């Protein structure tokens, strides 16, 4: 008999958005161990799990695997953008010109004055520093630098475990181990999905080699599946073994106060720190898998579509702005993926009301300075080459988004900062909770209340320097009301 989809009342949805009813958001450095965090995460996800074998992502006959070379960052139609002087350059260099201009004019962002040139430089210095590991270790380019698809040379120093057949083959035991070490390696959330080949890029955008002199020499190369033992790269293609059946998806939380310094270097640093965390995380977890006798492919942002894999791994739901929205952190996360032949037990996708809310809210689209986010309905029809045609979603104008990155001197993030799922405890108030539960047509009123109470407001960079920032920028105070288990959550309801 087919399992009935769990029913979600508007009241329950309000509590989830609140954060006060979220199970797994135990303060990241509050002394609770990784097992307890994962247990709490599973309890909340069990409540909102979708039926077995059902993916919430819809595609039609026009869909084909997306070519990473069509991403706006890389495609010739979008990458040449004028700098603030009107000189047309590759977008990265135009953006760097703006960063320097902002320092020279004592600004954190266009129109956001810094107390001095020195203060403007300090924030940019931290943004640049936060990117360091990601830049040094490979930028997510497949089989480059520390994103190798095979064992690191250092593994040969461990002959008792290196290049030997697996001893542990029980999926339940291996799943528990993976989730434990993944959290130990810095992930704030972890989920497992079957490897859906629809979300693997048709072609990867990569460098010619992993040599330093080739860092800016880019090509695209097909990714194919074949009956081979281990993942490999040839002159003409990347090859993933047909035995690879699972993907481990990890989420890394960004600091809310930093991100709400809208479009400044401090906000950019919040994202950069996550990318540096995830590249080290991927190295550790892949080597753990290999040392167990299996194979693993690290990817960070590369190899496939991160949001699609995260949705199927049960971390959250896709949003209007194109990001994942999780029950614990809203869209305030960055995602990484590891592909493997290790036998694991997949998690189920969840549905806690994000799609219905995004249909009405539109705050991200309203506040997007470049008007890149669609205010219309979801569609199978792609807006342009930078979208995946045949996939049912909100199709946004990524070229406009990239142009604003150049204008603002960084990777924006305003949509994430203003999202109602990002903020604190507004939704726990009884009046708001009742309105969410009983009056669906009043969802726009919820947006007005969100604005009126000042959530998503722009923060001052100097305020963050003086604030309470925990290790890795994790915002423990944001989750102080949610140090509870799933069972406690139900009792408190």
N, C-alpha and C positions, 0 to 999 in steps of 0.2 A: 504494500500500500504506500502511495506517495506521501511523503512527510509534508504536513501543512506548514506553510511559512509562518514564522512567529509573528503574532500581531503586535503592532507597536502603537500605543495610544499617543495622542499629542502630549499628554501629561508626562509620559515616560520620556518622550523626545525632549521635552523641556528640561527634565532632570539630567539627561545625558549632556545636553549642551551646557548645563550649569557647571559641570566639572564636579559638583558636590556629589553626584551620583555615579561617578566613574570609578571603576574598581581598581584599575592597575596604576593609577597615578599616585602611587606611594612616592613620597619625596625622594628624588633620585639618590641623594646622599644622606638619607635619614637613618641609615643603619639597617634597613630591611634587606634581606638577601635576595639574590637573583631568582631563587626558586619561588619565594613568596610573591615577587613581582609577576613572574610568569603565571603562577596559579591565579592571581587576581585578574590578570589580563584574560586568561582563558574563561574565567567565570563571566565576565562582562560580554565576551564575544559569543559564548554559548547562548546567552539570552537573545541575541540579535542575529544568530546564524541563519543563513539561507539554506534551502534544501541541498542535499548531496548532489554533486555533479552539475550544479547550476551556476553559470557565470552571469553576473549582472551586466556584463559588457556585451552590447549587441552589435553585430556586423551584418552586412548584406553581401550579395554576390559581387559587388564592385570592389570589395575590400581585398587588398593584397598587402603583404608585409611592407612596412614603411621603410624607405631608404633614409638612413641617418644623414646622408649627404644633402637631404632636402630640408633639414633643420635650418631655421633662419640664421643661426650662428655661422653656418658653413656654406650656404648656397650662394652662387655668384649673383643672383638677383637681389640679394638683401645685404651683402657684407660690406659694400663700399658706401660709406656714409661721411658727409662733410663734418669736420670738426668745428669748434666755435669760431674759428677764423674763416670758415668757408672752404677750407682745403680738404678735398676728398681723399680719404685714406681707408684702409681696412679698418673695420669698426673698432677693433681693440685699440689701435693706435690713436684713433680720433677720441676714444673715451679716455685714454691716458693723457692726451693733451688737455682735456677738460679737467681731469683730476689735478694736473699741475696748475692750471688756471685758477681753480677754486682755492688752492693753497695760497697762491700769489695774491689773491684778492680777499683772503681771510674769510672764506665761506666753507661750510660743511656740505652744502648743496646749493644749487642756484637759488638765490633769495634767502638762504638760511645763513645769517652771519655768524662767524666765530668770533670770540673775544679778541683773537689775535691770529697772525700768521702761524705762530708757534702752536696754538691750540688746533688750528685746522690741520697742520702737519701731524700732530700727535695722533689724531683720529685716523688719518690716512696711514700712518705708520703701523697702527694696530691692524687695520684692514689688510694691508700688504703682508704683515707677519702671519696673520691667520690663514692665509692661502699657502704658506710655505710648503707644508708636507704634500699637499695636493699637487703643487707645481713640480716639486722634486721627484715625486714618486709615480707620475704618469698621466695625470689629468683624465683618468678613466679610459685611455686609449687601449684597445685590446692587445694583449701580449706585448706591451711596451713597458720598459723600466720595471717597476715593482708590480705591475699587473700581469705577470707572466701566467701563461696557461698551463705550465708544467711546474714540477718541483723547483724550488730555488736551489742554487748550487750549495747553499749552506746545509741543506737537508742531508747531504752526503756525509756530514759529520756525525750523523745519528744512524749508523748502519743497522742497529737493532730494530729500527722501525722503518727505515727508508726503503722504498721500492719493494715492499712485501705485500702479499695478498692479505685481505681483511681478516681479522679475527672476530670482530663484533659485526653481526649481520642482522640483529633484531631491530626493526624499524622503530619500535617504541623506545628502546634504550638509546639508540642513536639520535632520535628526535629530542629526547630529554637532554642529552649531552650537548647537542647543537644549540638549543635554546639557552642553555646555561652559559656556555662559553661565549656565545654571541653577546649576551648581556655583560659578561665580564670584560669583553673587548670593547665595550663602550656604547652598544646599541641601547636605545631607550624603549624600542618595541621590536618584536621579531615575529614573523609569520612565515609559513611554508605553503607553497602552491605547486601543483603539477606544472611542468614546463609546457606552457601553451605556446606553440611555435608561431602563432599569429603575432605575438608581441616581440619576437626576435627581429632585429633589423634585417631587411633584405640585403643591405650593404652597410658596412661600418665605415665611418669617417675616421681615418687614422693617419699616423705618420709613416713615412717610408720605412723607417727602422727605429730602434730605440737608442740610436746614437745621438749625442747632444747636437751634432751638426745638422741633424734631420728634424729637430724639434718644430721647425716651421715649414717642413716639406710634406704637405698633406696629400693623401689619395683616398679613394674609396675602394673597398675590397669586399666582394660577396661573402656572406656567411651561409654556409650550407651544412646539412646534416648527412652523415654517412656512417656506414658500418665499419668504424675503426675503434681501436682500443681506447685511445686517449685524445683529448683535444689538441689540435695542432694548427699551424699556419704554414701555408705554402706560398710560393711566389704569386699565385693567382687567387687564393681564397683562404678564408678561415673555415675550419671544419670542426663542428661539434659532434661528438659521437651520438649515435641513435640511442645509446644506453642512458644518456642524460635525461632523467625524468622529472627532476625536482629543482625548484628555485627557492633559495632562502632570501627573504626580503627583510631588510632592517631599516628602521627609522631612527633618525638622530634629531633630537629636539633643539630648536633655536631659542635664544633668550627673547622673551616678549618685550621687555623694556628697550633692549637694543634695536629690535626690529621696528618698534614704533617711533624711532628717530627717523621718520619717513624719508627715504631716498638719500640718506646721508651715508658717510663712510662708516659710521657706527652700525647702521643697519646692515650694510654690506659685510661687515666683519662677522656678524652673527651667522650669516650664511656660509662665509668662507671657513669659519671654524668647523662647521659640520662637515664640509668637504674634506678638510684635512683629517678629521677624526675618522671618516668613513674609509679613506684609503688605507690607513693603518689597520683598521678593523678588518677590511677585506683580506689583507695580507695574512693576518693572524689566523682567521677562520679557514681560509683556503689551505694554509699549511697544516692546520689541525686535521682537516679532512684528508689531505694527502698522507699524513702520517698514520692515519687509520687504514690506509690501503685503498682509498678511493681517489677519484679525480675531481677537480674543482676549477671553475673559471671565475675570477673576480671581475667586477664590471663597474662598480660605482654607478655613474650615469650612462655608461655605454652599453653596447651589445644589444639592448632591447629597451622597450618602453617601461620605465620604472613605475608609473602610476598604474598602468594596467596590471602588472604583476602584483603590486601592493594591494590592489582591490581584490584580486583573486586569492591572495594570501590572507585576507581577512583583516587587514590593518585599518581599513576605512572605506570611504566612498569617494568617487570622483566628483569634482565640483565644477561650477560655472567657470572659474578662473583656470581650470585645467589641472590643479593640484589635487593631491589626496587630502581628505579631511578625516582625521582620526577622532575617536571619542575622547582620548586623553589630551591631545595637544592641538586639536583643530588642524589647520593647515600649517602649523608652525613646526614643520619637520622637513628634513631632506632624506632622500631614499637611496639605498644601495641594494644590489642584488648579487647573489652568488649562485651559479649553476653547477649542478653536481649529479653524479651517478650514485651517490650514497642513498640507500633506501631510507625514506623518511615518511612520516604520516602528515598529510596536508591538513591545513586549517580550512575552515569554510568562510566564504565571503559573508559580510554582515550588511544589514540594512537598518540604520537607525534614523532615517528620515532626512538625510542630507539632500537628496535629489529634489524632493518636494519643497524644501526650504529654499534651495538655490533658485528654483523656478520663480519664486516670489521676491526674494530679497534684493538681488541685483546691486548690493552695496559695492562690491568689488568693481563692477562695470561702471557704476556712477562715479566712483572716486578715482578710477584709472586715469592718470593725466594724459595718456596717449590715446585713450578711447580704443584700446586694442581688444578689450573684452566684450564679447557679444552680449547684447541685451535681449536678443531674440531667443527662440526656442531651440532645443537640441535638433540635430539634423544628421542625416547620413551624408549630405553633400558637403564636401570640403570647401572652405573659403578660397584656398589657393594651394600651391604646391607644398606649403609648409604644414599642412594638415593631412591627416590620414583619411582619405576618401573611403566611404563605405562603412565607417565606424560611427555609431550613433553617439553624439556628444555635442557639447558647445564648441564650435569652431571659432577660434580667436585669431586676431591679426597679429601674428608674431613679428612681422616686419615693423609694424608701428611700435611694438614693445621694444624691440632692439634699438630703434632710432631714439627712443626716450632714454635708454641706457646711456647712449653717447651724450645726449643733451644734459643729463643729470650727473654724469661722471661715475656711474655705478649701476649695479644690477637691481635697482629699484626695490620691489617687494611691497609696495603700497597695498596691493590687493590682499596679500597675506596679513599685513598689519591691521587692516580695517575690518577683516572678516569677523562677524559676530561670534563664530566658533573660537576665535583666538582669545577672547577676553575672559574676565573673571566671573563674578557671582551675580550679575544682573538677573539671570534667568531663574534663580532660586526664590525670588520674591513671590509670595503667594498669588498676588494679583496677576503678574505676568504669566505665572505657571497656569493659572486658570484660563487666561485668554488663549494661550497656546493650545490647551487641551480642548476647549469648547468652541473656539471661533476661528476656524481656518482662514476665513476671509479677512481676518484682522492681522494676518502676518505682516502686512506693510506697517501696521501700527507698532509692531515689535521693532521694526527697523527705526522708526521715529524715536522710540524710547531709547534704543541703543545709541542714537545720535545725541539725544537730550542729556543722557547721563555721561557723555564724554568718552565712551569706549572707542578705541581706534584713533584717539587724538594723537597729534604729533608731539613727541617728547623732545626735550632739549638734550643735546649731546653732553653738555656739561653736567646735567642732572644725572646721567648714567655714570659718568666718571666718579661721582660722589655716592652712588647707590650701592646696594648690597648685591654683589654678583658672585655666584657660586662657581665651583669648578666647571670648566667648559661653558660657562655662561648659562647653565641650567637654572631655570627660574623656579626654585623650590617653593617660594612663598605663594606662587600661583596655584599650587596643588596642595596647600596645607589643609584644606577641608576634605581632601579625598584620601587620606591615609586610612583606608578601610578595605575590607574584603568584599567580594560580591555579596556574600550572605548578609554582612552588616548593612550593605547598601539597601538590600531588599527590606530589612527590618526597619531601617530609618525612613523608608518611604511610607 
